[in-house]
Amino acid sequence: MRQQSPPLTKQLISDPAIGRQRSKLVREATGDESSIDRNASRSRGRTLSESAMHVGDGQHTTERTYDTDSDEEISSQPFNVDMQTESNHDTALTLAATGGHDSLVELLITRGANIEHKDKKGFTPIILAATGGHVNVVEILLNHGANIEAQSDRTKDTALSLACSGGRKEVVELLLKRGANKEHRNVSDYTPLSLAASGGYVDIVNLLLNNGAEINSRTGSKLGISPLMLAAMNGHAAATKILLERGSDINSHIETNRNTALTLACFQGRTDVVRLLLEYNANVEHRAKVRIFTFFFKYN
């Protein structure tokens, strides 16, 4: 009678996205159901991508190699649960968080996986989970002490920043309840409200404002671009209306070019937004440094 392989035993698969073979643990993390390579473990030796692995009790698991025809164990040695892929420096935990596999995330953490590991772009598991909208994974990570203010290396985005820019309402709600910094600024000096307004995510704009976010925050200097300007220039009439109803300064302008929400909306041809701004008595005589305001009246 053939022996059953242990839970989460590594069976080899080919993953073209990474360009190397990965374990069943990684396959489960990503939800990859591609076929098993039945010959790799015997022909390529005992490495991360070539052996069978069983999750153990500490930071290092037990690595095992099997004859895939007989399921007989032929060797055993320590295995690092935080082993990384070569291409993106992913661990099993970052991949599980990215894929939203909450039970696997819980398992890996209890087995000692590094909860603050950064991939090649500097994304931690909580940032990856928040970006993907995986609220259960975000909650698990927070419950295990993940840094809610961890930042990506290049863009300096936090989990809240990326959840706002991606329209992940449930994640935003959870992060705000857990005390995430609602005024954090990324490398472009955008706050979470700026990102939500730019994307037109009305529910998230409301959530942030209800939690005390600064409605007239500006990028760069005190006279940079505002959330209202971002919503207007991107044609998000509903978000623009919410910001106006909540008290955003309709006639504030950018210091460098003197553009307002109205001139920016005109320049981009955002007819619905322009109509809305006019209803709220935007200054039609305002002059930007580039004379673009007549666009709306010429074509409407």
C-alpha positions in Angstrom: 0.0 0.0 0.0 1.4 3.4 -1.0 2.3 5.9 1.8 0.5 9.2 1.8 2.8 12.2 1.5 2.7 14.5 4.6 0.6 17.7 4.6 2.1 20.5 2.5 4.7 18.1 1.2 6.7 19.8 -1.6 5.7 18.5 -5.0 7.5 20.1 -7.9 5.8 22.4 -10.4 7.0 24.6 -13.1 6.2 28.3 -12.7 7.0 30.4 -15.9 6.3 33.6 -14.0 9.3 33.1 -11.8 11.3 31.0 -14.3 12.2 28.3 -11.8 10.5 25.4 -10.1 8.7 26.0 -6.8 7.4 23.9 -4.0 3.8 22.9 -3.4 3.8 25.3 -0.4 4.4 28.1 -2.8 1.8 26.7 -5.2 -0.7 26.7 -2.4 0.2 30.2 -1.6 -0.5 31.4 -5.1 -3.4 29.1 -5.9 -1.4 27.6 -8.8 -3.0 24.3 -9.9 -0.4 23.5 -12.6 0.8 19.9 -13.0 3.4 18.2 -10.8 6.9 17.5 -12.2 7.3 13.8 -11.2 10.9 13.5 -12.2 12.6 16.6 -10.8 13.3 15.5 -7.2 15.3 12.4 -8.3 17.2 14.1 -11.1 18.1 17.5 -9.6 19.1 16.9 -6.0 17.9 18.5 -2.8 17.4 22.2 -3.0 14.4 24.4 -2.3 13.0 23.8 -5.8 13.9 20.2 -6.0 13.0 18.5 -2.7 9.9 17.6 -0.7 9.0 19.8 2.3 6.8 19.2 5.4 5.9 22.2 7.6 7.6 21.7 11.0 7.3 23.3 14.4 9.8 26.2 14.3 11.4 28.8 12.1 13.0 26.0 10.2 10.8 23.3 8.8 11.8 19.7 7.9 12.8 19.3 4.3 12.3 15.8 2.8 13.0 14.3 -0.5 10.8 11.5 -1.9 10.9 9.1 -4.7 7.8 10.3 -6.5 7.0 6.8 -7.8 7.1 5.0 -4.5 6.6 8.0 -2.1 9.5 6.6 0.0 11.5 9.2 2.0 15.1 9.2 0.9 16.6 12.1 2.9 15.9 14.8 5.5 17.5 18.1 6.3 16.5 21.5 7.9 14.4 23.8 5.7 14.1 27.6 6.0 10.5 28.7 5.9 11.7 32.2 4.7 13.5 30.8 1.7 13.2 33.4 -1.1 12.6 33.3 -4.8 15.4 34.6 -6.9 13.4 36.9 -9.2 11.3 38.9 -6.7 12.6 37.8 -3.3 9.2 36.4 -2.5 8.7 34.0 0.5 5.8 31.6 0.9 4.2 34.2 3.2 4.4 37.1 0.8 2.9 34.9 -1.9 0.2 33.7 0.4 -0.7 37.2 1.4 -0.8 38.4 -2.2 -3.2 35.5 -3.1 -5.4 36.1 -0.1 -4.9 32.6 1.4 -5.8 33.4 5.0 -5.5 29.9 6.4 -2.0 29.4 4.8 -0.9 32.8 6.1 -2.0 31.8 9.6 -0.1 28.5 9.3 3.1 30.1 8.0 3.1 32.7 10.8 2.7 30.1 13.5 5.7 28.3 11.9 7.9 31.3 12.3 7.7 33.0 8.9 9.0 36.6 8.9 6.0 38.8 9.0 7.9 41.9 7.9 9.8 40.3 5.0 10.1 42.7 2.1 10.0 41.5 -1.5 12.2 43.1 -4.2 10.0 46.2 -4.3 10.0 46.5 -0.6 6.4 45.3 -0.1 5.7 43.5 3.2 2.9 40.9 3.5 0.5 43.5 4.9 1.1 45.9 2.0 0.6 43.1 -0.5 -2.6 41.9 1.2 -4.0 45.4 1.4 -3.3 46.1 -2.2 -5.1 42.9 -3.2 -8.1 43.8 -1.0 -7.7 40.7 1.2 -9.2 42.0 4.4 -9.0 38.7 6.3 -5.3 38.4 5.6 -4.7 42.0 6.7 -6.5 41.3 9.9 -4.6 38.1 10.6 -1.3 39.9 10.0 -2.3 42.8 12.3 -3.4 40.3 15.0 0.1 38.8 14.8 1.8 42.2 15.2 2.5 43.3 11.6 3.6 46.9 11.3 0.6 48.8 10.0 2.8 51.7 8.9 5.3 49.7 6.9 6.3 51.5 3.7 7.3 50.3 0.3 10.9 51.1 -0.5 10.5 53.2 -3.7 7.1 54.8 -3.4 6.9 55.0 0.4 3.3 53.8 0.2 1.7 52.2 3.3 -1.0 49.5 3.4 -3.6 52.3 3.8 -2.2 54.3 0.9 -2.4 51.4 -1.5 -5.8 50.3 -0.3 -7.1 53.8 -0.9 -5.6 54.1 -4.4 -7.0 50.7 -5.3 -10.5 51.2 -4.0 -10.3 48.5 -1.3 -13.0 49.8 1.0 -13.2 47.0 3.5 -9.4 47.1 4.0 -9.4 50.8 4.4 -12.2 50.5 7.0 -10.2 47.9 9.0 -6.9 49.9 8.8 -8.6 53.0 10.0 -10.1 51.1 12.9 -6.7 49.8 13.8 -5.2 53.3 13.9 -3.4 53.6 10.5 -2.0 57.1 9.8 -4.6 58.8 7.6 -2.2 61.7 6.8 0.7 59.6 5.7 2.4 61.0 2.5 4.0 58.8 -0.1 6.9 59.8 -2.3 4.6 61.9 -4.4 3.3 63.7 -1.3 -0.2 62.2 -1.8 -2.2 61.5 1.3 -4.7 58.6 1.5 -7.5 61.1 0.8 -5.6 62.4 -2.3 -5.3 58.9 -3.6 -8.9 58.0 -3.0 -10.1 61.3 -4.6 -7.8 60.7 -7.6 -9.4 57.3 -8.1 -13.0 58.5 -7.6 -13.7 56.2 -4.7 -16.6 58.0 -3.0 -17.1 55.5 -0.2 -13.4 55.7 0.8 -13.4 59.5 0.5 -16.3 59.5 3.0 -14.6 57.0 5.3 -11.5 59.1 5.5 -13.3 62.3 6.0 -15.5 60.7 8.7 -12.2 59.6 10.4 -10.9 63.2 10.4 -8.7 63.3 7.3 -7.7 66.8 6.2 -10.0 67.7 3.3 -7.8 70.5 2.0 -4.4 68.7 2.2 -2.0 69.8 -0.5 0.9 68.1 -2.2 4.4 69.5 -2.0 4.1 73.0 -0.6 1.1 74.3 1.2 -0.2 75.4 -2.3 0.1 72.1 -4.2 -2.7 70.1 -5.6 -5.7 69.2 -3.4 -8.0 66.2 -3.3 -10.8 68.3 -4.9 -8.5 69.2 -7.8 -7.5 65.5 -8.3 -11.1 64.4 -8.3 -12.1 67.2 -10.7 -9.3 66.8 -13.2 -9.9 63.0 -13.4 -13.5 63.5 -14.1 -14.9 62.0 -10.9 -18.1 64.0 -10.4 -19.5 62.0 -7.5 -16.2 62.4 -5.5 -16.0 66.0 -6.5 -19.5 66.6 -5.1 -18.8 64.8 -1.8 -15.7 67.0 -1.3 -17.7 70.1 -2.1 -20.5 69.1 0.3 -17.9 68.4 3.0 -16.3 71.9 2.7 -13.4 71.6 0.3 -12.1 75.0 -0.9 -13.5 75.3 -4.4 -11.3 78.2 -5.5 -8.0 77.2 -4.1 -5.2 77.2 -6.7 -1.8 75.6 -7.3 1.0 77.9 -6.5 3.1 77.1 -9.6 0.5 77.5 -12.4 -2.5 79.0 -10.5 -4.8 76.2 -11.7 -8.0 75.6 -9.7 -10.3 72.6 -9.8 -12.4 74.4 -12.4 -9.5 75.2 -14.8 -8.1 71.7 -14.5 -11.5 70.2 -15.2 -11.9 72.5 -18.2 -8.5 71.5 -19.5 -9.3 67.8 -19.3 -12.7 68.2 -20.9 -14.6 67.0 -17.8 -18.0 68.4 -18.7 -20.0 66.9 -15.9 -17.5 68.1 -13.3 -17.4 71.6 -14.8 -21.2 71.9 -14.6 -21.0 70.8 -11.0 -18.3 73.3 -10.1 -20.3 76.0 -11.7 -23.4 75.0 -9.7 -21.2 75.5 -6.6 -20.2 78.9 -7.7 -16.6 78.3 -8.7 -14.9 81.5 -9.8 -15.3 81.7 -13.6 -13.0 84.7 -13.8 -10.0 83.0 -12.3 -6.9 83.2 -14.5 -4.4 80.4 -14.5 -0.9 81.0 -15.9 -1.8 78.9 -19.0 -5.0 80.3 -20.5 -7.1 77.1 -20.7 -10.4 78.1 -19.1 -12.2 79.0 -22.4 -12.0 75.3 -23.4 -15.3 74.5 -21.8 -17.2 77.5 -23.2 -15.8 76.9 -26.7 -17.0 73.3 -26.9 -20.1 73.2 -24.7 
